[in-house]
Amino acid sequence: MNEATITTTHEHPEVIAAAISPDNTPEVVTTVEGATVTTMIERESIGGLRATITDYLRAVHVADRTAGLVTTEPNQQP
């Protein structure tokens, strides 16, 4: 089994975890501690692991950008 652990820090970590968790499979576990989101990924193949990491990072990026927009007060730039 191939494994990776990705740790990122966010202003709204619970929002990020909630946004990406629906895509989790039994081999993908996401936790939040303080401002940190940690996701552990297991895949049978290196190619599968790489593809999952790529998808995960894209989802985190979009969630982080969206969380910043949604939680900003009206008429303010993120």
Distance bins in CASP14 RR format, pairs under 12 A and 6 or more apart:
PFRMAT RR
TARGET T0000
AUTHOR 0000-0000-0000
RMODE 2
METHOD distances of the structure
MODEL  1
1 27 0 0 0 0 1 0 0 0 0 0 0
1 40 0 0 0 0 0 1 0 0 0 0 0
1 41 0 0 0 0 0 1 0 0 0 0 0
1 42 1 0 1 0 0 0 0 0 0 0 0
1 43 1 0 0 1 0 0 0 0 0 0 0
1 44 1 0 0 1 0 0 0 0 0 0 0
1 45 0 0 0 0 1 0 0 0 0 0 0
1 46 0 0 0 0 0 1 0 0 0 0 0
1 48 0 0 0 0 0 1 0 0 0 0 0
1 49 0 0 0 0 1 0 0 0 0 0 0
2 27 0 0 0 0 0 1 0 0 0 0 0
2 40 0 0 0 0 0 1 0 0 0 0 0
2 41 0 0 0 0 1 0 0 0 0 0 0
2 42 1 0 0 1 0 0 0 0 0 0 0
2 43 1 0 1 0 0 0 0 0 0 0 0
2 44 1 0 0 1 0 0 0 0 0 0 0
2 45 1 0 0 1 0 0 0 0 0 0 0
2 46 1 0 1 0 0 0 0 0 0 0 0
2 47 0 0 0 0 1 0 0 0 0 0 0
2 48 1 0 0 1 0 0 0 0 0 0 0
2 49 1 0 1 0 0 0 0 0 0 0 0
2 50 0 0 0 0 1 0 0 0 0 0 0
2 51 0 0 0 0 0 1 0 0 0 0 0
2 52 0 0 0 0 1 0 0 0 0 0 0
2 53 0 0 0 0 0 1 0 0 0 0 0
3 27 0 0 0 0 1 0 0 0 0 0 0
3 28 0 0 0 0 0 1 0 0 0 0 0
3 29 0 0 0 0 0 1 0 0 0 0 0
3 39 0 0 0 0 0 1 0 0 0 0 0
3 40 1 0 0 1 0 0 0 0 0 0 0
3 41 1 0 0 1 0 0 0 0 0 0 0
3 42 1 0 1 0 0 0 0 0 0 0 0
3 43 0 0 0 0 1 0 0 0 0 0 0
3 44 0 0 0 0 0 1 0 0 0 0 0
3 46 0 0 0 0 0 1 0 0 0 0 0
3 48 0 0 0 0 0 1 0 0 0 0 0
3 49 1 0 0 1 0 0 0 0 0 0 0
3 52 0 0 0 0 0 1 0 0 0 0 0
3 53 0 0 0 0 0 1 0 0 0 0 0
4 27 0 0 0 0 0 1 0 0 0 0 0
4 28 0 0 0 0 0 1 0 0 0 0 0
4 29 0 0 0 0 0 1 0 0 0 0 0
4 38 0 0 0 0 0 1 0 0 0 0 0
4 39 0 0 0 0 1 0 0 0 0 0 0
4 40 1 0 0 1 0 0 0 0 0 0 0
4 41 1 0 1 0 0 0 0 0 0 0 0
4 42 0 0 0 0 1 0 0 0 0 0 0
4 43 0 0 0 0 1 0 0 0 0 0 0
4 46 0 0 0 0 0 1 0 0 0 0 0
4 47 0 0 0 0 0 1 0 0 0 0 0
4 48 0 0 0 0 0 1 0 0 0 0 0
4 49 1 0 1 0 0 0 0 0 0 0 0
4 50 0 0 0 0 1 0 0 0 0 0 0
4 51 0 0 0 0 0 1 0 0 0 0 0
4 52 0 0 0 0 1 0 0 0 0 0 0
4 53 1 0 1 0 0 0 0 0 0 0 0
4 54 0 0 0 0 0 1 0 0 0 0 0
4 56 0 0 0 0 1 0 0 0 0 0 0
4 57 0 0 0 0 0 1 0 0 0 0 0
5 28 0 0 0 0 0 1 0 0 0 0 0
5 29 0 0 0 0 1 0 0 0 0 0 0
5 30 0 0 0 0 0 1 0 0 0 0 0
5 31 0 0 0 0 0 1 0 0 0 0 0
5 36 0 0 0 0 0 1 0 0 0 0 0
5 37 0 0 0 0 0 1 0 0 0 0 0
5 38 1 0 0 1 0 0 0 0 0 0 0
5 39 1 0 0 1 0 0 0 0 0 0 0
5 40 1 0 1 0 0 0 0 0 0 0 0
5 41 1 0 0 1 0 0 0 0 0 0 0
5 42 0 0 0 0 0 1 0 0 0 0 0
5 49 0 0 0 0 0 1 0 0 0 0 0
5 53 0 0 0 0 0 1 0 0 0 0 0
5 56 0 0 0 0 0 1 0 0 0 0 0
6 16 0 0 0 0 0 1 0 0 0 0 0
6 20 0 0 0 0 0 1 0 0 0 0 0
6 28 0 0 0 0 0 1 0 0 0 0 0
6 29 0 0 0 0 0 1 0 0 0 0 0
6 30 0 0 0 0 1 0 0 0 0 0 0
6 31 0 0 0 0 0 1 0 0 0 0 0
6 36 0 0 0 0 0 1 0 0 0 0 0
6 37 0 0 0 0 1 0 0 0 0 0 0
6 38 1 0 0 1 0 0 0 0 0 0 0
6 39 1 0 1 0 0 0 0 0 0 0 0
6 40 0 0 0 0 1 0 0 0 0 0 0
6 41 1 0 0 1 0 0 0 0 0 0 0
6 49 0 0 0 0 0 1 0 0 0 0 0
6 52 0 0 0 0 0 1 0 0 0 0 0
6 53 1 0 0 1 0 0 0 0 0 0 0
6 54 0 0 0 0 0 1 0 0 0 0 0
6 55 0 0 0 0 0 1 0 0 0 0 0
6 56 1 0 0 1 0 0 0 0 0 0 0
6 57 1 0 0 1 0 0 0 0 0 0 0
6 59 0 0 0 0 0 1 0 0 0 0 0
6 60 0 0 0 0 1 0 0 0 0 0 0
7 13 0 0 0 0 0 1 0 0 0 0 0
7 16 0 0 0 0 0 1 0 0 0 0 0
7 30 0 0 0 0 0 1 0 0 0 0 0
7 31 0 0 0 0 1 0 0 0 0 0 0
7 32 0 0 0 0 0 1 0 0 0 0 0
7 33 0 0 0 0 1 0 0 0 0 0 0
7 34 0 0 0 0 0 1 0 0 0 0 0
7 35 0 0 0 0 0 1 0 0 0 0 0
7 36 1 0 1 0 0 0 0 0 0 0 0
7 37 1 0 0 1 0 0 0 0 0 0 0
7 38 1 0 1 0 0 0 0 0 0 0 0
7 39 0 0 0 0 1 0 0 0 0 0 0
7 40 0 0 0 0 1 0 0 0 0 0 0
7 56 0 0 0 0 0 1 0 0 0 0 0
7 60 0 0 0 0 0 1 0 0 0 0 0
8 16 1 0 0 1 0 0 0 0 0 0 0
8 17 0 0 0 0 0 1 0 0 0 0 0
8 20 0 0 0 0 0 1 0 0 0 0 0
8 30 0 0 0 0 0 1 0 0 0 0 0
8 31 0 0 0 0 0 1 0 0 0 0 0
8 32 0 0 0 0 0 1 0 0 0 0 0
8 33 0 0 0 0 0 1 0 0 0 0 0
8 34 0 0 0 0 0 1 0 0 0 0 0
8 35 0 0 0 0 1 0 0 0 0 0 0
8 36 1 0 0 1 0 0 0 0 0 0 0
8 37 1 0 1 0 0 0 0 0 0 0 0
8 38 0 0 0 0 1 0 0 0 0 0 0
8 39 0 0 0 0 1 0 0 0 0 0 0
8 56 0 0 0 0 1 0 0 0 0 0 0
8 57 0 0 0 0 1 0 0 0 0 0 0
8 59 0 0 0 0 0 1 0 0 0 0 0
8 60 1 0 0 1 0 0 0 0 0 0 0
8 61 0 0 0 0 1 0 0 0 0 0 0
8 63 0 0 0 0 0 1 0 0 0 0 0
8 64 1 0 0 1 0 0 0 0 0 0 0
9 16 0 0 0 0 1 0 0 0 0 0 0
9 32 0 0 0 0 0 1 0 0 0 0 0
9 33 0 0 0 0 0 1 0 0 0 0 0
9 34 0 0 0 0 1 0 0 0 0 0 0
9 35 1 0 1 0 0 0 0 0 0 0 0
9 36 1 0 1 0 0 0 0 0 0 0 0
9 37 1 0 0 1 0 0 0 0 0 0 0
9 38 0 0 0 0 0 1 0 0 0 0 0
9 60 0 0 0 0 0 1 0 0 0 0 0
9 64 0 0 0 0 1 0 0 0 0 0 0
10 16 1 0 1 0 0 0 0 0 0 0 0
10 17 0 0 0 0 1 0 0 0 0 0 0
10 18 0 0 0 0 0 1 0 0 0 0 0
10 19 0 0 0 0 0 1 0 0 0 0 0
10 20 0 0 0 0 0 1 0 0 0 0 0
10 32 0 0 0 0 1 0 0 0 0 0 0
10 33 0 0 0 0 0 1 0 0 0 0 0
10 34 0 0 0 0 1 0 0 0 0 0 0
10 35 1 0 0 1 0 0 0 0 0 0 0
10 36 1 0 0 1 0 0 0 0 0 0 0
10 37 1 0 0 1 0 0 0 0 0 0 0
10 38 0 0 0 0 0 1 0 0 0 0 0
10 60 0 0 0 0 1 0 0 0 0 0 0
10 61 0 0 0 0 0 1 0 0 0 0 0
10 63 0 0 0 0 1 0 0 0 0 0 0
10 64 1 0 1 0 0 0 0 0 0 0 0
10 65 0 0 0 0 0 1 0 0 0 0 0
10 66 0 0 0 0 0 1 0 0 0 0 0
10 67 1 0 0 1 0 0 0 0 0 0 0
10 68 0 0 0 0 1 0 0 0 0 0 0
10 71 0 0 0 0 0 1 0 0 0 0 0
11 34 0 0 0 0 0 1 0 0 0 0 0
11 35 1 0 0 1 0 0 0 0 0 0 0
11 36 0 0 0 0 0 1 0 0 0 0 0
11 37 0 0 0 0 0 1 0 0 0 0 0
11 63 0 0 0 0 0 1 0 0 0 0 0
11 64 0 0 0 0 1 0 0 0 0 0 0
11 65 0 0 0 0 0 1 0 0 0 0 0
11 67 1 0 0 1 0 0 0 0 0 0 0
11 68 1 0 0 1 0 0 0 0 0 0 0
11 69 0 0 0 0 0 1 0 0 0 0 0
11 70 0 0 0 0 0 1 0 0 0 0 0
11 71 1 0 0 1 0 0 0 0 0 0 0
11 72 0 0 0 0 0 1 0 0 0 0 0
11 78 0 0 0 0 0 1 0 0 0 0 0
12 18 0 0 0 0 1 0 0 0 0 0 0
12 19 0 0 0 0 1 0 0 0 0 0 0
12 32 0 0 0 0 0 1 0 0 0 0 0
12 34 0 0 0 0 0 1 0 0 0 0 0
12 35 0 0 0 0 1 0 0 0 0 0 0
12 37 0 0 0 0 1 0 0 0 0 0 0
12 60 0 0 0 0 0 1 0 0 0 0 0
12 63 0 0 0 0 1 0 0 0 0 0 0
12 64 0 0 0 0 1 0 0 0 0 0 0
12 65 0 0 0 0 0 1 0 0 0 0 0
12 66 0 0 0 0 1 0 0 0 0 0 0
12 67 1 0 1 0 0 0 0 0 0 0 0
12 68 1 0 0 1 0 0 0 0 0 0 0
12 69 0 0 0 0 0 1 0 0 0 0 0
12 70 0 0 0 0 1 0 0 0 0 0 0
12 71 1 0 1 0 0 0 0 0 0 0 0
12 72 0 0 0 0 0 1 0 0 0 0 0
12 78 0 0 0 0 0 1 0 0 0 0 0
13 19 0 0 0 0 0 1 0 0 0 0 0
13 20 0 0 0 0 0 1 0 0 0 0 0
13 21 0 0 0 0 0 1 0 0 0 0 0
13 30 0 0 0 0 0 1 0 0 0 0 0
13 31 0 0 0 0 1 0 0 0 0 0 0
13 32 1 0 1 0 0 0 0 0 0 0 0
13 33 0 0 0 0 1 0 0 0 0 0 0
13 34 1 0 0 1 0 0 0 0 0 0 0
13 35 1 0 1 0 0 0 0 0 0 0 0
13 36 1 0 0 1 0 0 0 0 0 0 0
13 37 1 0 1 0 0 0 0 0 0 0 0
13 38 0 0 0 0 1 0 0 0 0 0 0
13 39 0 0 0 0 0 1 0 0 0 0 0
13 60 0 0 0 0 0 1 0 0 0 0 0
13 63 0 0 0 0 0 1 0 0 0 0 0
13 64 0 0 0 0 1 0 0 0 0 0 0
13 67 0 0 0 0 1 0 0 0 0 0 0
14 20 0 0 0 0 0 1 0 0 0 0 0
14 21 0 0 0 0 0 1 0 0 0 0 0
14 30 0 0 0 0 0 1 0 0 0 0 0
14 31 0 0 0 0 0 1 0 0 0 0 0
14 32 1 0 1 0 0 0 0 0 0 0 0
14 33 0 0 0 0 0 1 0 0 0 0 0
14 34 0 0 0 0 1 0 0 0 0 0 0
14 35 0 0 0 0 1 0 0 0 0 0 0
14 36 0 0 0 0 0 1 0 0 0 0 0
14 37 0 0 0 0 1 0 0 0 0 0 0
14 63 0 0 0 0 0 1 0 0 0 0 0
14 67 0 0 0 0 1 0 0 0 0 0 0
14 71 0 0 0 0 0 1 0 0 0 0 0
15 21 0 0 0 0 0 1 0 0 0 0 0
15 32 0 0 0 0 1 0 0 0 0 0 0
15 35 0 0 0 0 0 1 0 0 0 0 0
15 37 0 0 0 0 1 0 0 0 0 0 0
15 60 0 0 0 0 0 1 0 0 0 0 0
15 62 0 0 0 0 0 1 0 0 0 0 0
15 63 1 0 0 1 0 0 0 0 0 0 0
15 64 0 0 0 0 1 0 0 0 0 0 0
15 65 0 0 0 0 0 1 0 0 0 0 0
15 66 0 0 0 0 1 0 0 0 0 0 0
15 67 1 0 1 0 0 0 0 0 0 0 0
15 68 0 0 0 0 1 0 0 0 0 0 0
15 69 0 0 0 0 0 1 0 0 0 0 0
15 70 1 0 0 1 0 0 0 0 0 0 0
15 71 1 0 0 1 0 0 0 0 0 0 0
16 30 0 0 0 0 1 0 0 0 0 0 0
16 31 0 0 0 0 0 1 0 0 0 0 0
16 32 0 0 0 0 1 0 0 0 0 0 0
16 34 0 0 0 0 0 1 0 0 0 0 0
16 35 0 0 0 0 1 0 0 0 0 0 0
16 36 0 0 0 0 0 1 0 0 0 0 0
16 37 1 0 1 0 0 0 0 0 0 0 0
16 38 0 0 0 0 0 1 0 0 0 0 0
16 39 0 0 0 0 1 0 0 0 0 0 0
16 56 0 0 0 0 0 1 0 0 0 0 0
16 57 0 0 0 0 0 1 0 0 0 0 0
16 59 0 0 0 0 1 0 0 0 0 0 0
16 60 1 0 0 1 0 0 0 0 0 0 0
16 61 0 0 0 0 1 0 0 0 0 0 0
16 62 0 0 0 0 1 0 0 0 0 0 0
16 63 1 0 1 0 0 0 0 0 0 0 0
16 64 1 0 1 0 0 0 0 0 0 0 0
16 65 0 0 0 0 0 1 0 0 0 0 0
16 66 0 0 0 0 1 0 0 0 0 0 0
16 67 1 0 0 1 0 0 0 0 0 0 0
16 68 0 0 0 0 0 1 0 0 0 0 0
16 70 0 0 0 0 0 1 0 0 0 0 0
16 71 0 0 0 0 0 1 0 0 0 0 0
17 23 0 0 0 0 0 1 0 0 0 0 0
17 24 0 0 0 0 1 0 0 0 0 0 0
17 28 0 0 0 0 0 1 0 0 0 0 0
17 29 0 0 0 0 0 1 0 0 0 0 0
17 30 1 0 1 0 0 0 0 0 0 0 0
17 31 1 0 0 1 0 0 0 0 0 0 0
17 32 1 0 1 0 0 0 0 0 0 0 0
17 33 0 0 0 0 0 1 0 0 0 0 0
17 34 0 0 0 0 0 1 0 0 0 0 0
17 35 0 0 0 0 0 1 0 0 0 0 0
17 36 0 0 0 0 0 1 0 0 0 0 0
17 37 1 0 1 0 0 0 0 0 0 0 0
17 38 0 0 0 0 1 0 0 0 0 0 0
17 39 0 0 0 0 1 0 0 0 0 0 0
17 56 0 0 0 0 0 1 0 0 0 0 0
17 59 0 0 0 0 0 1 0 0 0 0 0
17 60 0 0 0 0 1 0 0 0 0 0 0
17 63 0 0 0 0 1 0 0 0 0 0 0
17 64 0 0 0 0 0 1 0 0 0 0 0
17 67 0 0 0 0 0 1 0 0 0 0 0
18 24 0 0 0 0 0 1 0 0 0 0 0
18 30 0 0 0 0 1 0 0 0 0 0 0
18 32 0 0 0 0 1 0 0 0 0 0 0
18 37 0 0 0 0 0 1 0 0 0 0 0
18 59 0 0 0 0 0 1 0 0 0 0 0
18 63 0 0 0 0 1 0 0 0 0 0 0
18 66 0 0 0 0 0 1 0 0 0 0 0
18 67 0 0 0 0 1 0 0 0 0 0 0
18 70 0 0 0 0 0 1 0 0 0 0 0
19 30 0 0 0 0 0 1 0 0 0 0 0
19 32 0 0 0 0 0 1 0 0 0 0 0
19 37 0 0 0 0 0 1 0 0 0 0 0
19 56 0 0 0 0 0 1 0 0 0 0 0
19 58 0 0 0 0 0 1 0 0 0 0 0
19 59 1 0 0 1 0 0 0 0 0 0 0
19 60 0 0 0 0 1 0 0 0 0 0 0
19 61 0 0 0 0 0 1 0 0 0 0 0
19 62 1 0 0 1 0 0 0 0 0 0 0
19 63 1 1 0 0 0 0 0 0 0 0 0
19 64 0 0 0 0 1 0 0 0 0 0 0
19 65 0 0 0 0 0 1 0 0 0 0 0
19 66 1 0 0 1 0 0 0 0 0 0 0
19 67 1 0 0 1 0 0 0 0 0 0 0
19 68 0 0 0 0 0 1 0 0 0 0 0
19 70 0 0 0 0 0 1 0 0 0 0 0
20 28 0 0 0 0 1 0 0 0 0 0 0
20 29 0 0 0 0 0 1 0 0 0 0 0
20 30 1 0 0 1 0 0 0 0 0 0 0
20 31 0 0 0 0 0 1 0 0 0 0 0
20 32 0 0 0 0 0 1 0 0 0 0 0
20 37 1 0 0 1 0 0 0 0 0 0 0
20 38 0 0 0 0 0 1 0 0 0 0 0
20 39 1 0 0 1 0 0 0 0 0 0 0
20 41 0 0 0 0 0 1 0 0 0 0 0
20 52 0 0 0 0 0 1 0 0 0 0 0
20 55 0 0 0 0 1 0 0 0 0 0 0
20 56 1 0 0 1 0 0 0 0 0 0 0
20 57 0 0 0 0 0 1 0 0 0 0 0
20 58 0 0 0 0 1 0 0 0 0 0 0
20 59 1 0 1 0 0 0 0 0 0 0 0
20 60 1 0 0 1 0 0 0 0 0 0 0
20 61 0 0 0 0 0 1 0 0 0 0 0
20 62 0 0 0 0 1 0 0 0 0 0 0
20 63 1 0 1 0 0 0 0 0 0 0 0
20 64 0 0 0 0 1 0 0 0 0 0 0
20 66 0 0 0 0 0 1 0 0 0 0 0
20 67 0 0 0 0 0 1 0 0 0 0 0
21 28 0 0 0 0 1 0 0 0 0 0 0
21 29 0 0 0 0 1 0 0 0 0 0 0
21 30 1 0 1 0 0 0 0 0 0 0 0
21 31 0 0 0 0 0 1 0 0 0 0 0
21 32 0 0 0 0 1 0 0 0 0 0 0
21 37 0 0 0 0 1 0 0 0 0 0 0
21 39 0 0 0 0 1 0 0 0 0 0 0
21 56 0 0 0 0 0 1 0 0 0 0 0
21 59 0 0 0 0 1 0 0 0 0 0 0
21 60 0 0 0 0 0 1 0 0 0 0 0
21 63 0 0 0 0 0 1 0 0 0 0 0
22 28 0 0 0 0 0 1 0 0 0 0 0
22 30 0 0 0 0 0 1 0 0 0 0 0
22 59 0 0 0 0 1 0 0 0 0 0 0
22 63 0 0 0 0 0 1 0 0 0 0 0
23 30 0 0 0 0 1 0 0 0 0 0 0
23 39 0 0 0 0 0 1 0 0 0 0 0
23 41 0 0 0 0 0 1 0 0 0 0 0
23 52 0 0 0 0 1 0 0 0 0 0 0
23 55 1 0 0 1 0 0 0 0 0 0 0
23 56 1 0 0 1 0 0 0 0 0 0 0
23 58 0 0 0 0 0 1 0 0 0 0 0
23 59 1 0 0 1 0 0 0 0 0 0 0
23 60 0 0 0 0 0 1 0 0 0 0 0
23 62 0 0 0 0 0 1 0 0 0 0 0
23 63 0 0 0 0 0 1 0 0 0 0 0
24 30 1 0 0 1 0 0 0 0 0 0 0
24 31 0 0 0 0 0 1 0 0 0 0 0
24 39 1 0 0 1 0 0 0 0 0 0 0
24 40 0 0 0 0 0 1 0 0 0 0 0
24 41 0 0 0 0 1 0 0 0 0 0 0
24 42 0 0 0 0 0 1 0 0 0 0 0
24 52 0 0 0 0 0 1 0 0 0 0 0
24 55 0 0 0 0 0 1 0 0 0 0 0
24 56 0 0 0 0 1 0 0 0 0 0 0
24 59 0 0 0 0 0 1 0 0 0 0 0
25 39 0 0 0 0 0 1 0 0 0 0 0
25 40 0 0 0 0 0 1 0 0 0 0 0
25 41 0 0 0 0 1 0 0 0 0 0 0
25 42 0 0 0 0 1 0 0 0 0 0 0
25 43 0 0 0 0 1 0 0 0 0 0 0
25 44 0 0 0 0 0 1 0 0 0 0 0
25 48 0 0 0 0 0 1 0 0 0 0 0
25 52 0 0 0 0 1 0 0 0 0 0 0
25 55 0 0 0 0 0 1 0 0 0 0 0
25 56 0 0 0 0 0 1 0 0 0 0 0
26 40 0 0 0 0 0 1 0 0 0 0 0
26 41 0 0 0 0 0 1 0 0 0 0 0
26 42 0 0 0 0 1 0 0 0 0 0 0
26 43 0 0 0 0 0 1 0 0 0 0 0
27 39 0 0 0 0 0 1 0 0 0 0 0
27 40 0 0 0 0 1 0 0 0 0 0 0
27 41 1 0 0 1 0 0 0 0 0 0 0
27 42 1 0 1 0 0 0 0 0 0 0 0
27 43 1 0 0 1 0 0 0 0 0 0 0
27 44 0 0 0 0 1 0 0 0 0 0 0
27 45 0 0 0 0 0 1 0 0 0 0 0
27 48 0 0 0 0 0 1 0 0 0 0 0
27 49 0 0 0 0 1 0 0 0 0 0 0
27 52 0 0 0 0 1 0 0 0 0 0 0
27 56 0 0 0 0 0 1 0 0 0 0 0
28 38 0 0 0 0 0 1 0 0 0 0 0
28 39 1 0 0 1 0 0 0 0 0 0 0
28 40 1 0 0 1 0 0 0 0 0 0 0
28 41 1 0 1 0 0 0 0 0 0 0 0
28 42 1 0 0 1 0 0 0 0 0 0 0
28 43 0 0 0 0 1 0 0 0 0 0 0
28 48 0 0 0 0 0 1 0 0 0 0 0
28 49 0 0 0 0 0 1 0 0 0 0 0
28 52 1 0 0 1 0 0 0 0 0 0 0
28 53 0 0 0 0 0 1 0 0 0 0 0
28 55 0 0 0 0 1 0 0 0 0 0 0
28 56 1 0 0 1 0 0 0 0 0 0 0
28 59 0 0 0 0 0 1 0 0 0 0 0
29 37 0 0 0 0 0 1 0 0 0 0 0
29 38 0 0 0 0 1 0 0 0 0 0 0
29 39 1 0 0 1 0 0 0 0 0 0 0
29 40 1 0 1 0 0 0 0 0 0 0 0
29 41 0 0 0 0 1 0 0 0 0 0 0
29 42 0 0 0 0 1 0 0 0 0 0 0
29 56 0 0 0 0 0 1 0 0 0 0 0
30 36 0 0 0 0 0 1 0 0 0 0 0
30 37 1 0 0 1 0 0 0 0 0 0 0
30 38 1 0 0 1 0 0 0 0 0 0 0
30 39 1 0 1 0 0 0 0 0 0 0 0
30 40 0 0 0 0 1 0 0 0 0 0 0
30 41 0 0 0 0 1 0 0 0 0 0 0
30 56 0 0 0 0 1 0 0 0 0 0 0
30 59 0 0 0 0 0 1 0 0 0 0 0
30 60 0 0 0 0 1 0 0 0 0 0 0
30 63 0 0 0 0 0 1 0 0 0 0 0
31 37 1 0 0 1 0 0 0 0 0 0 0
31 38 1 0 1 0 0 0 0 0 0 0 0
31 39 1 0 0 1 0 0 0 0 0 0 0
31 40 0 0 0 0 1 0 0 0 0 0 0
32 38 1 0 0 1 0 0 0 0 0 0 0
32 39 0 0 0 0 0 1 0 0 0 0 0
35 64 0 0 0 0 0 1 0 0 0 0 0
37 56 0 0 0 0 0 1 0 0 0 0 0
37 57 0 0 0 0 0 1 0 0 0 0 0
37 59 0 0 0 0 0 1 0 0 0 0 0
37 60 1 0 0 1 0 0 0 0 0 0 0
37 63 0 0 0 0 1 0 0 0 0 0 0
37 64 0 0 0 0 1 0 0 0 0 0 0
37 67 0 0 0 0 0 1 0 0 0 0 0
38 56 0 0 0 0 0 1 0 0 0 0 0
38 60 0 0 0 0 0 1 0 0 0 0 0
39 52 0 0 0 0 1 0 0 0 0 0 0
39 53 0 0 0 0 1 0 0 0 0 0 0
39 55 0 0 0 0 0 1 0 0 0 0 0
39 56 1 0 0 1 0 0 0 0 0 0 0
39 57 0 0 0 0 1 0 0 0 0 0 0
39 59 0 0 0 0 1 0 0 0 0 0 0
39 60 0 0 0 0 1 0 0 0 0 0 0
39 63 0 0 0 0 0 1 0 0 0 0 0
40 49 0 0 0 0 0 1 0 0 0 0 0
40 52 0 0 0 0 0 1 0 0 0 0 0
40 53 0 0 0 0 0 1 0 0 0 0 0
40 56 0 0 0 0 0 1 0 0 0 0 0
41 47 0 0 0 0 0 1 0 0 0 0 0
41 48 0 0 0 0 1 0 0 0 0 0 0
41 49 1 0 0 1 0 0 0 0 0 0 0
41 50 0 0 0 0 0 1 0 0 0 0 0
41 51 0 0 0 0 0 1 0 0 0 0 0
41 52 1 0 1 0 0 0 0 0 0 0 0
41 53 1 0 0 1 0 0 0 0 0 0 0
41 54 0 0 0 0 0 1 0 0 0 0 0
41 55 0 0 0 0 1 0 0 0 0 0 0
41 56 1 0 0 1 0 0 0 0 0 0 0
41 57 0 0 0 0 0 1 0 0 0 0 0
42 48 0 0 0 0 0 1 0 0 0 0 0
42 49 1 0 0 1 0 0 0 0 0 0 0
42 52 0 0 0 0 1 0 0 0 0 0 0
42 53 0 0 0 0 0 1 0 0 0 0 0
43 49 1 0 1 0 0 0 0 0 0 0 0
43 50 0 0 0 0 1 0 0 0 0 0 0
43 51 0 0 0 0 1 0 0 0 0 0 0
43 52 1 0 1 0 0 0 0 0 0 0 0
43 53 0 0 0 0 1 0 0 0 0 0 0
43 54 0 0 0 0 0 1 0 0 0 0 0
43 55 0 0 0 0 0 1 0 0 0 0 0
43 56 0 0 0 0 0 1 0 0 0 0 0
44 51 0 0 0 0 0 1 0 0 0 0 0
44 52 0 0 0 0 0 1 0 0 0 0 0
45 51 0 0 0 0 1 0 0 0 0 0 0
45 52 0 0 0 0 0 1 0 0 0 0 0
46 52 0 0 0 0 0 1 0 0 0 0 0
46 53 0 0 0 0 0 1 0 0 0 0 0
47 53 0 0 0 0 1 0 0 0 0 0 0
47 54 0 0 0 0 1 0 0 0 0 0 0
47 55 0 0 0 0 0 1 0 0 0 0 0
48 54 0 0 0 0 1 0 0 0 0 0 0
48 55 0 0 0 0 1 0 0 0 0 0 0
48 56 0 0 0 0 0 1 0 0 0 0 0
49 55 0 0 0 0 0 1 0 0 0 0 0
49 56 0 0 0 0 0 1 0 0 0 0 0
50 56 0 0 0 0 0 1 0 0 0 0 0
50 57 0 0 0 0 0 1 0 0 0 0 0
51 57 0 0 0 0 0 1 0 0 0 0 0
51 58 0 0 0 0 0 1 0 0 0 0 0
52 58 0 0 0 0 0 1 0 0 0 0 0
52 59 0 0 0 0 0 1 0 0 0 0 0
53 59 0 0 0 0 0 1 0 0 0 0 0
53 60 0 0 0 0 0 1 0 0 0 0 0
54 60 0 0 0 0 0 1 0 0 0 0 0
54 61 0 0 0 0 0 1 0 0 0 0 0
55 61 0 0 0 0 0 1 0 0 0 0 0
55 62 0 0 0 0 0 1 0 0 0 0 0
56 62 0 0 0 0 0 1 0 0 0 0 0
56 63 0 0 0 0 0 1 0 0 0 0 0
57 63 0 0 0 0 0 1 0 0 0 0 0
57 64 0 0 0 0 0 1 0 0 0 0 0
58 64 0 0 0 0 0 1 0 0 0 0 0
58 65 0 0 0 0 0 1 0 0 0 0 0
59 65 0 0 0 0 0 1 0 0 0 0 0
59 66 0 0 0 0 0 1 0 0 0 0 0
60 66 0 0 0 0 0 1 0 0 0 0 0
60 67 0 0 0 0 0 1 0 0 0 0 0
61 67 0 0 0 0 0 1 0 0 0 0 0
61 68 0 0 0 0 0 1 0 0 0 0 0
62 68 0 0 0 0 0 1 0 0 0 0 0
62 69 0 0 0 0 0 1 0 0 0 0 0
63 69 0 0 0 0 0 1 0 0 0 0 0
63 70 0 0 0 0 0 1 0 0 0 0 0
63 71 0 0 0 0 0 1 0 0 0 0 0
64 70 0 0 0 0 0 1 0 0 0 0 0
64 71 0 0 0 0 0 1 0 0 0 0 0
64 78 0 0 0 0 0 1 0 0 0 0 0
65 71 0 0 0 0 0 1 0 0 0 0 0
65 72 0 0 0 0 0 1 0 0 0 0 0
65 78 1 0 0 1 0 0 0 0 0 0 0
66 72 0 0 0 0 0 1 0 0 0 0 0
66 78 0 0 0 0 1 0 0 0 0 0 0
67 78 0 0 0 0 1 0 0 0 0 0 0
68 76 0 0 0 0 0 1 0 0 0 0 0
68 77 0 0 0 0 0 1 0 0 0 0 0
68 78 1 0 1 0 0 0 0 0 0 0 0
69 76 0 0 0 0 0 1 0 0 0 0 0
69 77 0 0 0 0 1 0 0 0 0 0 0
69 78 1 0 1 0 0 0 0 0 0 0 0
70 78 0 0 0 0 1 0 0 0 0 0 0
71 78 0 0 0 0 1 0 0 0 0 0 0
72 78 1 0 1 0 0 0 0 0 0 0 0
END
